[in-house]
């Protein structure tokens, strides 16, 4: 590092567990870029954003719990991130701070790279929290879906997400309570299942939101949980012959998109994948 090094950071609380520094620093090194990436535990979001601007920090990743709180302090937020109500990426363009959300874009990129033809697809999404908002809004706004149904357990959150998507995108989204009979009914109609809840995440790796008996060969299944790499849901879907897409692909692609926003260069995705797999 020297006086010409361009700095990128991650802000959140906590951040000690983050894999982002290892992933991005390996990518910068692979391309010989004079960039560095560091992690910062932040409680005062306003002060942190002022620091990004004052110090000329090139970019920032934003993680829990600050993805919403940063928005009022940015100069511009792209429309989909505004609809989501969450920013995970900041680009400092000559002192102008631009906010976006690469979580949903990362999920869509993972689906497309897996060969999934999204236009016209009937999508069933499980979960209605922040990750579900990012994935749901991005796909509804950009993927020309045929239909989107969301199953969740927090009714006000669920209704708001479905209503917001229906109001702001071309897709008529429907929200339903996560009940056994609704799950069975909606899976029968779906082409693509996207699991956006924390169910099955380490350490509760034996949990799954979908009984194996409901899975079938012609259902595409994506689980955004990336630890473990293969969740019980994905393992049981694969056993039925279904195409499966692990959460690692979404996590990798959101980082790839951040890297490209900050550097203006194609990301060395395979290097980033190797670092991610090693650390997981």
C-alpha positions in Angstrom: 0.0 0.0 0.0 1.1 3.5 -0.7 -0.4 7.0 -1.2 -1.9 5.9 -4.5 -3.7 2.9 -3.1 -7.4 2.9 -3.7 -9.2 1.7 -0.6 -12.4 -0.3 -0.4 -14.0 -1.3 2.8 -16.8 -3.3 4.4 -18.9 -1.6 7.2 -21.2 -3.5 9.5 -21.6 -4.8 13.0 -20.2 -7.4 13.4 -17.7 -7.8 10.5 -14.9 -10.0 12.0 -16.4 -13.1 10.3 -16.6 -11.5 6.8 -15.0 -13.3 3.9 -15.1 -10.2 1.8 -11.6 -8.9 2.6 -10.0 -12.3 1.6 -12.1 -12.5 -1.6 -11.5 -8.9 -2.8 -7.8 -8.6 -1.9 -7.1 -11.9 -3.8 -8.9 -10.4 -6.8 -7.0 -7.1 -6.6 -3.7 -9.0 -6.3 -4.6 -11.3 -9.2 -5.1 -8.3 -11.6 -2.1 -6.3 -10.2 -4.4 -3.5 -9.0 -3.2 -1.0 -6.4 -6.4 -1.5 -4.3 -6.8 -2.8 -0.8 -9.9 -3.9 1.1 -10.4 -3.7 4.9 -13.2 -4.5 7.4 -14.6 -2.0 9.8 -17.0 -2.5 12.7 -19.2 0.5 12.6 -21.9 1.8 15.0 -22.2 5.4 13.8 -23.3 5.1 10.2 -23.5 8.8 9.4 -19.9 9.3 10.6 -18.7 6.3 8.6 -20.3 7.6 5.3 -18.8 11.0 5.9 -15.4 9.2 6.3 -15.9 7.4 3.0 -16.4 10.8 1.3 -13.7 12.7 3.2 -11.0 10.1 2.8 -11.7 9.4 -0.8 -12.4 5.7 -0.2 -13.3 4.2 -3.6 -16.0 1.9 -2.5 -17.8 0.1 0.4 -19.7 -3.1 1.0 -22.5 -2.6 3.5 -23.7 -5.4 5.7 -26.0 -6.1 8.6 -27.4 -4.0 10.3 -26.6 -0.9 8.1 -28.0 -1.7 4.7 -31.1 0.6 5.3 -29.4 3.1 7.6 -26.8 4.2 5.0 -29.4 5.4 2.4 -30.1 8.9 3.7 -26.4 9.7 3.6 -25.9 8.8 0.0 -26.1 11.2 -3.0 -27.9 8.7 -5.3 -29.5 5.3 -5.0 -30.5 3.2 -8.0 -34.2 2.5 -8.4 -34.2 -1.2 -7.6 -32.1 -0.6 -4.4 -34.6 2.1 -3.4 -37.5 -0.3 -3.9 -35.7 -3.0 -1.9 -35.0 -0.4 0.8 -31.4 -1.8 1.1 -28.0 -0.8 -0.2 -25.1 -3.3 0.0 -22.7 -1.4 -2.3 -21.4 2.2 -2.4 -19.3 3.6 -5.2 -17.4 6.9 -4.6 -17.4 8.7 -7.9 -15.3 11.8 -7.4 -17.0 12.6 -4.1 -20.5 11.6 -5.2 -21.7 8.5 -3.3 -23.8 6.1 -5.3 -25.7 3.3 -3.7 -26.9 0.0 -5.2 -27.7 -3.6 -4.2 -25.8 -6.5 -5.8 -27.5 -9.2 -3.7 -30.5 -9.6 -6.1 -28.3 -9.1 -9.1 -26.0 -11.8 -7.8 -28.8 -14.2 -7.5 -30.1 -13.4 -11.0 -26.6 -13.8 -12.4 -26.2 -17.2 -10.7 -29.5 -18.4 -12.2 -28.6 -17.2 -15.7 -25.1 -18.7 -15.5 -26.7 -22.0 -14.6 -28.7 -21.9 -17.8 -32.1 -21.0 -16.3 -34.4 -19.2 -18.7 -36.1 -16.8 -16.4 -38.7 -15.1 -18.7 -42.1 -16.6 -18.1 -41.0 -18.7 -15.2 -43.4 -19.3 -12.2 -41.3 -18.6 -9.2 -42.0 -19.6 -5.6 -39.8 -17.8 -3.1 -39.6 -18.8 0.6 -38.9 -16.0 3.0 -39.8 -12.3 3.1 -36.8 -10.6 4.9 -34.0 -8.5 3.5 -32.5 -11.1 1.2 -36.0 -12.1 -0.2 -36.7 -8.4 -0.9 -33.4 -8.1 -2.8 -34.0 -11.3 -4.9 -37.7 -10.8 -5.4 -37.5 -7.2 -6.5 -34.6 -7.8 -8.8 -36.2 -10.7 -10.6 -39.6 -9.0 -10.8 -38.1 -5.9 -12.2 -35.6 -7.4 -14.6 -36.3 -11.0 -15.4 -39.8 -10.9 -17.0 -41.1 -13.6 -14.7 -44.5 -15.2 -15.4 -45.5 -15.2 -11.7 -44.1 -14.7 -8.3 -45.5 -16.2 -5.1 -43.9 -15.6 -1.7 -44.4 -17.8 1.4 -43.4 -16.3 4.7 -44.1 -16.5 8.4 -44.1 -12.8 9.4 -47.4 -11.6 7.9 -47.0 -7.8 7.9 -43.5 -8.2 6.3 -44.9 -10.7 3.8 -47.8 -8.5 2.8 -45.6 -5.5 2.4 -43.1 -7.3 0.2 -45.8 -8.8 -2.1 -47.6 -5.4 -2.3 -44.5 -3.4 -3.0 -43.4 -5.8 -5.8 -46.9 -5.7 -7.3 -47.0 -1.9 -7.2 -43.5 -1.2 -8.5 -42.8 -3.9 -11.0 -44.6 -5.6 -13.9 -45.1 -8.8 -12.0 -48.2 -9.5 -9.9 -46.7 -10.9 -6.7 -48.8 -12.9 -4.2 -47.9 -13.4 -0.6 -49.2 -16.4 1.4 -48.5 -17.7 4.9 -46.0 -20.6 5.1 -48.4 -23.4 5.8 -48.1 -27.1 4.7 -51.1 -27.0 2.5 -50.1 -23.7 0.8 -46.5 -25.0 0.3 -47.6 -28.2 -1.4 -50.0 -26.3 -3.6 -47.5 -23.6 -4.7 -44.7 -26.1 -5.3 -46.9 -28.0 -7.7 -47.4 -24.8 -9.7 -43.8 -23.6 -9.6 -41.0 -23.9 -12.1 -38.4 -22.4 -9.9 -38.1 -22.5 -6.1 -35.8 -19.9 -4.4 -35.1 -20.5 -0.7 -34.4 -17.1 0.9 -34.9 -17.9 4.6 -32.2 -18.9 7.1 -33.6 -22.4 7.5 -30.8 -25.0 7.0 -28.0 -22.5 7.8 -25.1 -23.6 9.9 -25.3 -24.8 12.7 -28.9 -26.1 12.1 -27.8 -28.0 9.0 -30.4 -30.7 9.4 -33.4 -28.4 8.9 -35.2 -27.8 5.6 -38.2 -25.6 4.7 -39.5 -28.2 2.2 -40.3 -31.8 2.8 -38.4 -34.1 0.3 -41.7 -35.6 -0.8 -42.7 -32.3 -2.4 -39.6 -32.0 -4.6 -39.6 -33.2 -8.1 -37.2 -33.7 -11.1 -38.6 -30.7 -13.2 -38.3 -28.2 -10.3 -35.3 -25.9 -10.3 -34.1 -25.3 -6.7 -31.9 -22.5 -5.5 -31.0 -22.0 -1.9 -29.2 -18.7 -1.0 -27.8 -20.2 2.2 -24.1 -20.8 1.5 -22.9 -22.3 4.8 -23.2 -25.3 4.4 -22.4 -25.3 0.7 -25.0 -28.0 0.0 -28.0 -27.6 2.3 -30.4 -30.4 3.1 -32.9 -28.8 0.7 -30.4 -28.9 -2.2 -29.2 -32.4 -1.3 -32.8 -33.8 -1.3 -33.7 -31.9 -4.5 -30.6 -33.3 -6.2 -31.7 -36.8 -5.1 -34.9 -36.3 -7.0 -33.0 -35.3 -10.2 -33.7 -31.6 -9.9 -31.3 -28.9 -11.0 -29.9 -27.2 -8.0 -28.1 -23.9 -7.5 -26.1 -23.3 -4.3 -26.0 -20.1 -2.3 -22.3 -19.8 -2.9 -23.0 -18.8 -6.5 -25.1 -15.8 -5.3 -22.5 -14.8 -2.7 -19.7 -15.0 -5.3 -21.6 -13.1 -7.9 -22.6 -10.2 -5.6 -18.9 -9.8 -4.8 -18.0 -10.0 -8.5 -20.5 -7.2 -9.3 -19.1 -5.1 -6.5 -15.5 -5.6 -7.7 -16.5 -4.5 -11.2 -18.3 -1.4 -10.0 -15.3 -0.3 -8.0 -12.5 -1.1 -10.5 -14.2 -0.9 -13.9 -12.5 -4.2 -14.8 -13.8 -7.8 -15.3 -13.5 -9.6 -12.0 -11.3 -12.7 -11.8 -14.3 -14.8 -10.7 -12.4 -18.1 -10.5 -9.8 -16.7 -8.2 -12.6 -15.3 -6.0 -14.4 -18.6 -6.1 -11.2 -20.5 -5.0 -10.8 -18.2 -2.0 -14.4 -18.5 -1.0 -14.4 -22.3 -1.2 -11.2 -22.5 0.8 -12.6 -20.3 3.5 -15.9 -22.2 3.7 
